[in-house]
Amino acid sequence: MILKAMNAVELKSDLHRLIDKVNDVSLLKAIKVILAKETTKETDWADTLSEDLRKELEESIAEADQGKTMSHEDAMKQIKSRYNL
């Protein structure tokens, strides 16, 4: 079977058509297990970060490791001052 290049919609439509022709319950269960695992895969939120944001976070972590931090109280004072709160 030669697969032509398909977009996601075409591929889904083709899969629906093929699955509709299958009557083997064992095969259908196996397909369901594969698809269920794929659709419930958990993604790590860190994998969705942009490269720029990832670099900024790594820099922040490095600064914290070097002791360049501020207390929550001082941070809140800065925020309140900046936004006239």
PDB file with one MODEL, atoms N, CA, C and O in Angstrom:
MODEL        1
ATOM      1  N   MET A   1       0.836  -1.177   0.000  1.00  0.00           N
ATOM      2  CA  MET A   1       0.000   0.000   0.000  1.00  0.00           C
ATOM      3  C   MET A   1       0.886   1.248   0.000  1.00  0.00           C
ATOM      4  O   MET A   1       1.725   1.408   0.887  1.00  0.00           O
ATOM      5  N   ILE A   2       0.715   2.100  -0.952  1.00  0.00           N
ATOM      6  CA  ILE A   2       1.482   3.335  -1.063  1.00  0.00           C
ATOM      7  C   ILE A   2       0.645   4.469  -0.481  1.00  0.00           C
ATOM      8  O   ILE A   2      -0.498   4.690  -0.880  1.00  0.00           O
ATOM      9  N   LEU A   3       1.239   5.177   0.465  1.00  0.00           N
ATOM     10  CA  LEU A   3       0.535   6.296   1.075  1.00  0.00           C
ATOM     11  C   LEU A   3       0.909   7.592   0.383  1.00  0.00           C
ATOM     12  O   LEU A   3       2.086   7.930   0.263  1.00  0.00           O
ATOM     13  N   LYS A   4      -0.095   8.307  -0.067  1.00  0.00           N
ATOM     14  CA  LYS A   4       0.172   9.626  -0.647  1.00  0.00           C
ATOM     15  C   LYS A   4       0.285  10.637   0.491  1.00  0.00           C
ATOM     16  O   LYS A   4      -0.174  10.382   1.604  1.00  0.00           O
ATOM     17  N   ALA A   5       0.878  11.750   0.213  1.00  0.00           N
ATOM     18  CA  ALA A   5       0.984  12.803   1.217  1.00  0.00           C
ATOM     19  C   ALA A   5      -0.421  13.323   1.511  1.00  0.00           C
ATOM     20  O   ALA A   5      -1.146  13.724   0.600  1.00  0.00           O
ATOM     21  N   MET A   6      -0.796  13.313   2.780  1.00  0.00           N
ATOM     22  CA  MET A   6      -2.137  13.759   3.174  1.00  0.00           C
ATOM     23  C   MET A   6      -2.018  14.769   4.304  1.00  0.00           C
ATOM     24  O   MET A   6      -1.100  14.713   5.122  1.00  0.00           O
ATOM     25  N   ASN A   7      -2.962  15.686   4.325  1.00  0.00           N
ATOM     26  CA  ASN A   7      -3.018  16.561   5.496  1.00  0.00           C
ATOM     27  C   ASN A   7      -3.789  15.832   6.588  1.00  0.00           C
ATOM     28  O   ASN A   7      -4.291  14.732   6.356  1.00  0.00           O
ATOM     29  N   ALA A   8      -3.888  16.414   7.750  1.00  0.00           N
ATOM     30  CA  ALA A   8      -4.508  15.744   8.900  1.00  0.00           C
ATOM     31  C   ALA A   8      -5.972  15.392   8.642  1.00  0.00           C
ATOM     32  O   ALA A   8      -6.419  14.308   9.017  1.00  0.00           O
ATOM     33  N   VAL A   9      -6.714  16.281   8.015  1.00  0.00           N
ATOM     34  CA  VAL A   9      -8.134  16.034   7.755  1.00  0.00           C
ATOM     35  C   VAL A   9      -8.306  14.856   6.805  1.00  0.00           C
ATOM     36  O   VAL A   9      -9.144  13.984   7.033  1.00  0.00           O
ATOM     37  N   GLU A  10      -7.511  14.833   5.740  1.00  0.00           N
ATOM     38  CA  GLU A  10      -7.595  13.725   4.783  1.00  0.00           C
ATOM     39  C   GLU A  10      -7.208  12.403   5.433  1.00  0.00           C
ATOM     40  O   GLU A  10      -7.845  11.377   5.194  1.00  0.00           O
ATOM     41  N   LEU A  11      -6.177  12.431   6.243  1.00  0.00           N
ATOM     42  CA  LEU A  11      -5.712  11.216   6.908  1.00  0.00           C
ATOM     43  C   LEU A  11      -6.760  10.690   7.887  1.00  0.00           C
ATOM     44  O   LEU A  11      -7.010   9.486   7.937  1.00  0.00           O
ATOM     45  N   LYS A  12      -7.368  11.575   8.656  1.00  0.00           N
ATOM     46  CA  LYS A  12      -8.423  11.160   9.584  1.00  0.00           C
ATOM     47  C   LYS A  12      -9.596  10.553   8.827  1.00  0.00           C
ATOM     48  O   LYS A  12     -10.142   9.526   9.230  1.00  0.00           O
ATOM     49  N   SER A  13      -9.976  11.188   7.739  1.00  0.00           N
ATOM     50  CA  SER A  13     -11.076  10.676   6.926  1.00  0.00           C
ATOM     51  C   SER A  13     -10.755   9.286   6.389  1.00  0.00           C
ATOM     52  O   SER A  13     -11.611   8.401   6.390  1.00  0.00           O
ATOM     53  N   ASP A  14      -9.532   9.100   5.936  1.00  0.00           N
ATOM     54  CA  ASP A  14      -9.104   7.806   5.416  1.00  0.00           C
ATOM     55  C   ASP A  14      -9.105   6.756   6.530  1.00  0.00           C
ATOM     56  O   ASP A  14      -9.528   5.620   6.313  1.00  0.00           O
ATOM     57  N   LEU A  15      -8.636   7.131   7.710  1.00  0.00           N
ATOM     58  CA  LEU A  15      -8.648   6.198   8.845  1.00  0.00           C
ATOM     59  C   LEU A  15     -10.077   5.808   9.225  1.00  0.00           C
ATOM     60  O   LEU A  15     -10.345   4.637   9.495  1.00  0.00           O
ATOM     61  N   HIS A  16     -10.991   6.774   9.248  1.00  0.00           N
ATOM     62  CA  HIS A  16     -12.396   6.471   9.553  1.00  0.00           C
ATOM     63  C   HIS A  16     -12.944   5.456   8.548  1.00  0.00           C
ATOM     64  O   HIS A  16     -13.614   4.491   8.917  1.00  0.00           O
ATOM     65  N   ARG A  17     -12.647   5.695   7.286  1.00  0.00           N
ATOM     66  CA  ARG A  17     -13.129   4.800   6.227  1.00  0.00           C
ATOM     67  C   ARG A  17     -12.589   3.389   6.429  1.00  0.00           C
ATOM     68  O   ARG A  17     -13.333   2.416   6.311  1.00  0.00           O
ATOM     69  N   LEU A  18     -11.293   3.275   6.732  1.00  0.00           N
ATOM     70  CA  LEU A  18     -10.682   1.959   6.931  1.00  0.00           C
ATOM     71  C   LEU A  18     -11.231   1.266   8.172  1.00  0.00           C
ATOM     72  O   LEU A  18     -11.515   0.069   8.141  1.00  0.00           O
ATOM     73  N   ILE A  19     -11.380   2.004   9.253  1.00  0.00           N
ATOM     74  CA  ILE A  19     -11.898   1.424  10.498  1.00  0.00           C
ATOM     75  C   ILE A  19     -13.326   0.931  10.306  1.00  0.00           C
ATOM     76  O   ILE A  19     -13.705  -0.107  10.849  1.00  0.00           O
ATOM     77  N   ASP A  20     -14.118   1.672   9.538  1.00  0.00           N
ATOM     78  CA  ASP A  20     -15.501   1.257   9.284  1.00  0.00           C
ATOM     79  C   ASP A  20     -15.579  -0.101   8.581  1.00  0.00           C
ATOM     80  O   ASP A  20     -16.588  -0.798   8.690  1.00  0.00           O
ATOM     81  N   LYS A  21     -14.529  -0.475   7.869  1.00  0.00           N
ATOM     82  CA  LYS A  21     -14.509  -1.751   7.138  1.00  0.00           C
ATOM     83  C   LYS A  21     -14.055  -2.922   8.010  1.00  0.00           C
ATOM     84  O   LYS A  21     -14.241  -4.079   7.635  1.00  0.00           O
ATOM     85  N   VAL A  22     -13.457  -2.628   9.178  1.00  0.00           N
ATOM     86  CA  VAL A  22     -12.916  -3.671  10.043  1.00  0.00           C
ATOM     87  C   VAL A  22     -14.023  -4.225  10.938  1.00  0.00           C
ATOM     88  O   VAL A  22     -14.771  -3.470  11.559  1.00  0.00           O
ATOM     89  N   ASN A  23     -14.118  -5.570  10.996  1.00  0.00           N
ATOM     90  CA  ASN A  23     -15.093  -6.227  11.861  1.00  0.00           C
ATOM     91  C   ASN A  23     -14.423  -7.066  12.946  1.00  0.00           C
ATOM     92  O   ASN A  23     -15.103  -7.645  13.793  1.00  0.00           O
ATOM     93  N   ASP A  24     -13.114  -7.132  12.923  1.00  0.00           N
ATOM     94  CA  ASP A  24     -12.358  -7.905  13.902  1.00  0.00           C
ATOM     95  C   ASP A  24     -12.285  -7.113  15.206  1.00  0.00           C
ATOM     96  O   ASP A  24     -11.596  -6.096  15.288  1.00  0.00           O
ATOM     97  N   VAL A  25     -13.004  -7.590  16.222  1.00  0.00           N
ATOM     98  CA  VAL A  25     -13.093  -6.872  17.491  1.00  0.00           C
ATOM     99  C   VAL A  25     -11.714  -6.733  18.136  1.00  0.00           C
ATOM    100  O   VAL A  25     -11.403  -5.690  18.710  1.00  0.00           O
ATOM    101  N   SER A  26     -10.896  -7.765  18.047  1.00  0.00           N
ATOM    102  CA  SER A  26      -9.549  -7.702  18.634  1.00  0.00           C
ATOM    103  C   SER A  26      -8.731  -6.592  17.996  1.00  0.00           C
ATOM    104  O   SER A  26      -8.043  -5.845  18.692  1.00  0.00           O
ATOM    105  N   LEU A  27      -8.802  -6.482  16.689  1.00  0.00           N
ATOM    106  CA  LEU A  27      -8.061  -5.435  15.977  1.00  0.00           C
ATOM    107  C   LEU A  27      -8.598  -4.058  16.353  1.00  0.00           C
ATOM    108  O   LEU A  27      -7.822  -3.130  16.583  1.00  0.00           O
ATOM    109  N   LEU A  28      -9.907  -3.924  16.417  1.00  0.00           N
ATOM    110  CA  LEU A  28     -10.503  -2.639  16.787  1.00  0.00           C
ATOM    111  C   LEU A  28     -10.098  -2.232  18.213  1.00  0.00           C
ATOM    112  O   LEU A  28      -9.835  -1.059  18.478  1.00  0.00           O
ATOM    113  N   LYS A  29     -10.052  -3.216  19.127  1.00  0.00           N
ATOM    114  CA  LYS A  29      -9.616  -2.920  20.492  1.00  0.00           C
ATOM    115  C   LYS A  29      -8.156  -2.482  20.523  1.00  0.00           C
ATOM    116  O   LYS A  29      -7.786  -1.576  21.269  1.00  0.00           O
ATOM    117  N   ALA A  30      -7.331  -3.134  19.706  1.00  0.00           N
ATOM    118  CA  ALA A  30      -5.913  -2.772  19.652  1.00  0.00           C
ATOM    119  C   ALA A  30      -5.745  -1.353  19.122  1.00  0.00           C
ATOM    120  O   ALA A  30      -4.941  -0.581  19.645  1.00  0.00           O
ATOM    121  N   ILE A  31      -6.495  -1.014  18.097  1.00  0.00           N
ATOM    122  CA  ILE A  31      -6.437   0.343  17.536  1.00  0.00           C
ATOM    123  C   ILE A  31      -6.892   1.354  18.585  1.00  0.00           C
ATOM    124  O   ILE A  31      -6.302   2.426  18.725  1.00  0.00           O
ATOM    125  N   LYS A  32      -7.940   1.004  19.312  1.00  0.00           N
ATOM    126  CA  LYS A  32      -8.459   1.906  20.346  1.00  0.00           C
ATOM    127  C   LYS A  32      -7.411   2.148  21.426  1.00  0.00           C
ATOM    128  O   LYS A  32      -7.240   3.279  21.881  1.00  0.00           O
ATOM    129  N   VAL A  33      -6.709   1.100  21.839  1.00  0.00           N
ATOM    130  CA  VAL A  33      -5.669   1.250  22.861  1.00  0.00           C
ATOM    131  C   VAL A  33      -4.579   2.190  22.369  1.00  0.00           C
ATOM    132  O   VAL A  33      -4.132   3.070  23.105  1.00  0.00           O
ATOM    133  N   ILE A  34      -4.152   2.002  21.123  1.00  0.00           N
ATOM    134  CA  ILE A  34      -3.100   2.861  20.554  1.00  0.00           C
ATOM    135  C   ILE A  34      -3.553   4.309  20.522  1.00  0.00           C
ATOM    136  O   ILE A  34      -2.822   5.201  20.952  1.00  0.00           O
ATOM    137  N   LEU A  35      -4.755   4.547  20.016  1.00  0.00           N
ATOM    138  CA  LEU A  35      -5.253   5.922  19.908  1.00  0.00           C
ATOM    139  C   LEU A  35      -5.510   6.538  21.278  1.00  0.00           C
ATOM    140  O   LEU A  35      -5.256   7.726  21.476  1.00  0.00           O
ATOM    141  N   ALA A  36      -6.007   5.755  22.220  1.00  0.00           N
ATOM    142  CA  ALA A  36      -6.273   6.276  23.561  1.00  0.00           C
ATOM    143  C   ALA A  36      -4.976   6.701  24.238  1.00  0.00           C
ATOM    144  O   ALA A  36      -4.926   7.744  24.890  1.00  0.00           O
ATOM    145  N   LYS A  37      -3.935   5.903  24.086  1.00  0.00           N
ATOM    146  CA  LYS A  37      -2.648   6.260  24.684  1.00  0.00           C
ATOM    147  C   LYS A  37      -2.113   7.541  24.068  1.00  0.00           C
ATOM    148  O   LYS A  37      -1.555   8.385  24.770  1.00  0.00           O
ATOM    149  N   GLU A  38      -2.278   7.687  22.775  1.00  0.00           N
ATOM    150  CA  GLU A  38      -1.761   8.871  22.089  1.00  0.00           C
ATOM    151  C   GLU A  38      -2.523  10.127  22.508  1.00  0.00           C
ATOM    152  O   GLU A  38      -1.923  11.188  22.679  1.00  0.00           O
ATOM    153  N   THR A  39      -3.834  10.013  22.672  1.00  0.00           N
ATOM    154  CA  THR A  39      -4.631  11.203  22.997  1.00  0.00           C
ATOM    155  C   THR A  39      -4.567  11.576  24.464  1.00  0.00           C
ATOM    156  O   THR A  39      -4.936  12.694  24.825  1.00  0.00           O
ATOM    157  N   THR A  40      -4.108  10.671  25.325  1.00  0.00           N
ATOM    158  CA  THR A  40      -4.018  10.999  26.744  1.00  0.00           C
ATOM    159  C   THR A  40      -2.584  11.257  27.175  1.00  0.00           C
ATOM    160  O   THR A  40      -2.309  11.389  28.368  1.00  0.00           O
ATOM    161  N   LYS A  41      -1.669  11.331  26.217  1.00  0.00           N
ATOM    162  CA  LYS A  41      -0.282  11.624  26.558  1.00  0.00           C
ATOM    163  C   LYS A  41      -0.213  12.968  27.261  1.00  0.00           C
ATOM    164  O   LYS A  41      -0.763  13.966  26.794  1.00  0.00           O
ATOM    165  N   GLU A  42       0.465  12.969  28.378  1.00  0.00           N
ATOM    166  CA  GLU A  42       0.641  14.222  29.093  1.00  0.00           C
ATOM    167  C   GLU A  42       1.856  14.940  28.528  1.00  0.00           C
ATOM    168  O   GLU A  42       2.909  14.341  28.312  1.00  0.00           O
ATOM    169  N   THR A  43       1.691  16.209  28.299  1.00  0.00           N
ATOM    170  CA  THR A  43       2.826  16.989  27.844  1.00  0.00           C
ATOM    171  C   THR A  43       3.372  17.786  29.010  1.00  0.00           C
ATOM    172  O   THR A  43       2.626  18.329  29.825  1.00  0.00           O
ATOM    173  N   ASP A  44       4.644  17.840  29.066  1.00  0.00           N
ATOM    174  CA  ASP A  44       5.303  18.615  30.099  1.00  0.00           C
ATOM    175  C   ASP A  44       5.213  20.086  29.699  1.00  0.00           C
ATOM    176  O   ASP A  44       5.624  20.456  28.600  1.00  0.00           O
ATOM    177  N   TRP A  45       4.691  20.908  30.568  1.00  0.00           N
ATOM    178  CA  TRP A  45       4.511  22.326  30.231  1.00  0.00           C
ATOM    179  C   TRP A  45       5.824  22.961  29.810  1.00  0.00           C
ATOM    180  O   TRP A  45       5.829  23.900  29.013  1.00  0.00           O
ATOM    181  N   ALA A  46       6.932  22.468  30.329  1.00  0.00           N
ATOM    182  CA  ALA A  46       8.234  23.044  29.991  1.00  0.00           C
ATOM    183  C   ALA A  46       8.574  22.822  28.522  1.00  0.00           C
ATOM    184  O   ALA A  46       9.327  23.599  27.935  1.00  0.00           O
ATOM    185  N   ASP A  47       8.024  21.768  27.926  1.00  0.00           N
ATOM    186  CA  ASP A  47       8.288  21.497  26.511  1.00  0.00           C
ATOM    187  C   ASP A  47       7.590  22.486  25.590  1.00  0.00           C
ATOM    188  O   ASP A  47       7.920  22.568  24.407  1.00  0.00           O
ATOM    189  N   THR A  48       6.629  23.239  26.118  1.00  0.00           N
ATOM    190  CA  THR A  48       5.879  24.178  25.289  1.00  0.00           C
ATOM    191  C   THR A  48       6.435  25.601  25.352  1.00  0.00           C
ATOM    192  O   THR A  48       5.919  26.498  24.685  1.00  0.00           O
ATOM    193  N   LEU A  49       7.484  25.811  26.150  1.00  0.00           N
ATOM    194  CA  LEU A  49       8.054  27.156  26.293  1.00  0.00           C
ATOM    195  C   LEU A  49       8.834  27.560  25.049  1.00  0.00           C
ATOM    196  O   LEU A  49       9.476  26.731  24.404  1.00  0.00           O
ATOM    197  N   SER A  50       8.768  28.839  24.726  1.00  0.00           N
ATOM    198  CA  SER A  50       9.568  29.346  23.617  1.00  0.00           C
ATOM    199  C   SER A  50      11.045  29.317  24.018  1.00  0.00           C
ATOM    200  O   SER A  50      11.373  29.264  25.203  1.00  0.00           O
ATOM    201  N   GLU A  51      11.911  29.353  23.042  1.00  0.00           N
ATOM    202  CA  GLU A  51      13.346  29.327  23.325  1.00  0.00           C
ATOM    203  C   GLU A  51      13.759  30.559  24.138  1.00  0.00           C
ATOM    204  O   GLU A  51      14.586  30.456  25.044  1.00  0.00           O
ATOM    205  N   ASP A  52      13.184  31.725  23.814  1.00  0.00           N
ATOM    206  CA  ASP A  52      13.509  32.954  24.544  1.00  0.00           C
ATOM    207  C   ASP A  52      13.098  32.843  26.014  1.00  0.00           C
ATOM    208  O   ASP A  52      13.873  33.195  26.904  1.00  0.00           O
ATOM    209  N   LEU A  53      11.890  32.358  26.267  1.00  0.00           N
ATOM    210  CA  LEU A  53      11.427  32.226  27.635  1.00  0.00           C
ATOM    211  C   LEU A  53      12.256  31.190  28.390  1.00  0.00           C
ATOM    212  O   LEU A  53      12.554  31.368  29.571  1.00  0.00           O
ATOM    213  N   ARG A  54      12.625  30.117  27.711  1.00  0.00           N
ATOM    214  CA  ARG A  54      13.458  29.083  28.342  1.00  0.00           C
ATOM    215  C   ARG A  54      14.800  29.687  28.779  1.00  0.00           C
ATOM    216  O   ARG A  54      15.277  29.412  29.880  1.00  0.00           O
ATOM    217  N   LYS A  55      15.408  30.514  27.908  1.00  0.00           N
ATOM    218  CA  LYS A  55      16.683  31.157  28.239  1.00  0.00           C
ATOM    219  C   LYS A  55      16.527  32.094  29.437  1.00  0.00           C
ATOM    220  O   LYS A  55      17.371  32.112  30.333  1.00  0.00           O
ATOM    221  N   GLU A  56      15.436  32.876  29.447  1.00  0.00           N
ATOM    222  CA  GLU A  56      15.200  33.802  30.555  1.00  0.00           C
ATOM    223  C   GLU A  56      15.040  33.045  31.873  1.00  0.00           C
ATOM    224  O   GLU A  56      15.567  33.465  32.903  1.00  0.00           O
ATOM    225  N   LEU A  57      14.315  31.934  31.837  1.00  0.00           N
ATOM    226  CA  LEU A  57      14.136  31.137  33.054  1.00  0.00           C
ATOM    227  C   LEU A  57      15.454  30.548  33.528  1.00  0.00           C
ATOM    228  O   LEU A  57      15.734  30.525  34.727  1.00  0.00           O
ATOM    229  N   GLU A  58      16.265  30.069  32.587  1.00  0.00           N
ATOM    230  CA  GLU A  58      17.568  29.508  32.961  1.00  0.00           C
ATOM    231  C   GLU A  58      18.466  30.575  33.575  1.00  0.00           C
ATOM    232  O   GLU A  58      19.202  30.302  34.523  1.00  0.00           O
ATOM    233  N   GLU A  59      18.403  31.806  33.026  1.00  0.00           N
ATOM    234  CA  GLU A  59      19.182  32.906  33.598  1.00  0.00           C
ATOM    235  C   GLU A  59      18.693  33.230  35.009  1.00  0.00           C
ATOM    236  O   GLU A  59      19.496  33.479  35.907  1.00  0.00           O
ATOM    237  N   SER A  60      17.379  33.226  35.198  1.00  0.00           N
ATOM    238  CA  SER A  60      16.814  33.507  36.519  1.00  0.00           C
ATOM    239  C   SER A  60      17.229  32.450  37.530  1.00  0.00           C
ATOM    240  O   SER A  60      17.563  32.770  38.671  1.00  0.00           O
ATOM    241  N   ILE A  61      17.208  31.208  37.115  1.00  0.00           N
ATOM    242  CA  ILE A  61      17.625  30.119  38.005  1.00  0.00           C
ATOM    243  C   ILE A  61      19.098  30.272  38.381  1.00  0.00           C
ATOM    244  O   ILE A  61      19.476  30.078  39.537  1.00  0.00           O
ATOM    245  N   ALA A  62      19.926  30.624  37.393  1.00  0.00           N
ATOM    246  CA  ALA A  62      21.358  30.816  37.661  1.00  0.00           C
ATOM    247  C   ALA A  62      21.561  31.960  38.653  1.00  0.00           C
ATOM    248  O   ALA A  62      22.386  31.853  39.560  1.00  0.00           O
ATOM    249  N   GLU A  63      20.811  33.055  38.486  1.00  0.00           N
ATOM    250  CA  GLU A  63      20.911  34.176  39.418  1.00  0.00           C
ATOM    251  C   GLU A  63      20.493  33.746  40.824  1.00  0.00           C
ATOM    252  O   GLU A  63      21.150  34.101  41.802  1.00  0.00           O
ATOM    253  N   ALA A  64      19.422  32.997  40.925  1.00  0.00           N
ATOM    254  CA  ALA A  64      18.976  32.523  42.242  1.00  0.00           C
ATOM    255  C   ALA A  64      20.020  31.616  42.869  1.00  0.00           C
ATOM    256  O   ALA A  64      20.268  31.685  44.073  1.00  0.00           O
ATOM    257  N   ASP A  65      20.634  30.763  42.050  1.00  0.00           N
ATOM    258  CA  ASP A  65      21.689  29.882  42.564  1.00  0.00           C
ATOM    259  C   ASP A  65      22.879  30.672  43.089  1.00  0.00           C
ATOM    260  O   ASP A  65      23.600  30.204  43.971  1.00  0.00           O
ATOM    261  N   GLN A  66      23.087  31.881  42.545  1.00  0.00           N
ATOM    262  CA  GLN A  66      24.191  32.736  42.979  1.00  0.00           C
ATOM    263  C   GLN A  66      23.775  33.619  44.163  1.00  0.00           C
ATOM    264  O   GLN A  66      24.550  34.454  44.629  1.00  0.00           O
ATOM    265  N   GLY A  67      22.560  33.423  44.633  1.00  0.00           N
ATOM    266  CA  GLY A  67      22.088  34.199  45.782  1.00  0.00           C
ATOM    267  C   GLY A  67      21.511  35.550  45.411  1.00  0.00           C
ATOM    268  O   GLY A  67      21.202  36.352  46.292  1.00  0.00           O
ATOM    269  N   LYS A  68      21.360  35.815  44.123  1.00  0.00           N
ATOM    270  CA  LYS A  68      20.804  37.100  43.681  1.00  0.00           C
ATOM    271  C   LYS A  68      19.273  37.008  43.718  1.00  0.00           C
ATOM    272  O   LYS A  68      18.612  36.840  42.693  1.00  0.00           O
ATOM    273  N   THR A  69      18.740  37.125  44.933  1.00  0.00           N
ATOM    274  CA  THR A  69      17.294  37.019  45.117  1.00  0.00           C
ATOM    275  C   THR A  69      16.809  38.189  45.952  1.00  0.00           C
ATOM    276  O   THR A  69      17.605  38.968  46.477  1.00  0.00           O
ATOM    277  N   MET A  70      15.496  38.303  46.067  1.00  0.00           N
ATOM    278  CA  MET A  70      14.912  39.306  46.951  1.00  0.00           C
ATOM    279  C   MET A  70      13.751  38.662  47.674  1.00  0.00           C
ATOM    280  O   MET A  70      13.135  37.719  47.177  1.00  0.00           O
ATOM    281  N   SER A  71      13.464  39.173  48.831  1.00  0.00           N
ATOM    282  CA  SER A  71      12.371  38.614  49.630  1.00  0.00           C
ATOM    283  C   SER A  71      11.030  38.934  48.975  1.00  0.00           C
ATOM    284  O   SER A  71      10.910  39.850  48.160  1.00  0.00           O
ATOM    285  N   HIS A  72      10.054  38.166  49.352  1.00  0.00           N
ATOM    286  CA  HIS A  72       8.697  38.419  48.855  1.00  0.00           C
ATOM    287  C   HIS A  72       8.237  39.815  49.278  1.00  0.00           C
ATOM    288  O   HIS A  72       7.605  40.542  48.511  1.00  0.00           O
ATOM    289  N   GLU A  73       8.564  40.157  50.487  1.00  0.00           N
ATOM    290  CA  GLU A  73       8.168  41.470  51.017  1.00  0.00           C
ATOM    291  C   GLU A  73       8.752  42.604  50.164  1.00  0.00           C
ATOM    292  O   GLU A  73       8.042  43.547  49.815  1.00  0.00           O
ATOM    293  N   ASP A  74      10.041  42.511  49.830  1.00  0.00           N
ATOM    294  CA  ASP A  74      10.673  43.543  48.995  1.00  0.00           C
ATOM    295  C   ASP A  74      10.078  43.560  47.585  1.00  0.00           C
ATOM    296  O   ASP A  74       9.877  44.626  47.004  1.00  0.00           O
ATOM    297  N   ALA A  75       9.801  42.384  47.043  1.00  0.00           N
ATOM    298  CA  ALA A  75       9.204  42.314  45.700  1.00  0.00           C
ATOM    299  C   ALA A  75       7.837  42.981  45.706  1.00  0.00           C
ATOM    300  O   ALA A  75       7.507  43.724  44.781  1.00  0.00           O
ATOM    301  N   MET A  76       7.044  42.726  46.731  1.00  0.00           N
ATOM    302  CA  MET A  76       5.718  43.333  46.821  1.00  0.00           C
ATOM    303  C   MET A  76       5.813  44.853  46.961  1.00  0.00           C
ATOM    304  O   MET A  76       4.997  45.583  46.398  1.00  0.00           O
ATOM    305  N   LYS A  77       6.810  45.327  47.712  1.00  0.00           N
ATOM    306  CA  LYS A  77       7.002  46.776  47.838  1.00  0.00           C
ATOM    307  C   LYS A  77       7.289  47.386  46.476  1.00  0.00           C
ATOM    308  O   LYS A  77       6.739  48.434  46.136  1.00  0.00           O
ATOM    309  N   GLN A  78       8.152  46.735  45.687  1.00  0.00           N
ATOM    310  CA  GLN A  78       8.478  47.244  44.355  1.00  0.00           C
ATOM    311  C   GLN A  78       7.249  47.260  43.454  1.00  0.00           C
ATOM    312  O   GLN A  78       7.011  48.228  42.732  1.00  0.00           O
ATOM    313  N   ILE A  79       6.484  46.197  43.501  1.00  0.00           N
ATOM    314  CA  ILE A  79       5.282  46.124  42.659  1.00  0.00           C
ATOM    315  C   ILE A  79       4.279  47.199  43.054  1.00  0.00           C
ATOM    316  O   ILE A  79       3.730  47.894  42.199  1.00  0.00           O
ATOM    317  N   LYS A  80       4.046  47.329  44.353  1.00  0.00           N
ATOM    318  CA  LYS A  80       3.089  48.338  44.823  1.00  0.00           C
ATOM    319  C   LYS A  80       3.561  49.745  44.460  1.00  0.00           C
ATOM    320  O   LYS A  80       2.755  50.603  44.097  1.00  0.00           O
ATOM    321  N   SER A  81       4.857  49.974  44.558  1.00  0.00           N
ATOM    322  CA  SER A  81       5.402  51.287  44.210  1.00  0.00           C
ATOM    323  C   SER A  81       5.248  51.552  42.725  1.00  0.00           C
ATOM    324  O   SER A  81       4.827  52.635  42.316  1.00  0.00           O
ATOM    325  N   ARG A  82       5.586  50.570  41.932  1.00  0.00           N
ATOM    326  CA  ARG A  82       5.552  50.712  40.462  1.00  0.00           C
ATOM    327  C   ARG A  82       4.140  50.967  39.956  1.00  0.00           C
ATOM    328  O   ARG A  82       3.939  51.766  39.042  1.00  0.00           O
ATOM    329  N   TYR A  83       3.168  50.292  40.547  1.00  0.00           N
ATOM    330  CA  TYR A  83       1.782  50.380  40.057  1.00  0.00           C
ATOM    331  C   TYR A  83       0.888  51.228  40.958  1.00  0.00           C
ATOM    332  O   TYR A  83      -0.337  51.180  40.849  1.00  0.00           O
ATOM    333  N   ASN A  84       1.518  52.018  41.863  1.00  0.00           N
ATOM    334  CA  ASN A  84       0.771  52.921  42.750  1.00  0.00           C
ATOM    335  C   ASN A  84      -0.356  52.199  43.488  1.00  0.00           C
ATOM    336  O   ASN A  84      -1.491  52.672  43.530  1.00  0.00           O
ATOM    337  N   LEU A  85      -0.029  51.068  44.057  1.00  0.00           N
ATOM    338  CA  LEU A  85      -1.048  50.296  44.799  1.00  0.00           C
ATOM    339  C   LEU A  85      -1.019  50.599  46.266  1.00  0.00           C
ATOM    340  O   LEU A  85      -1.806  50.039  47.028  1.00  0.00           O
TER     341      LEU A  85
ENDMDL
END
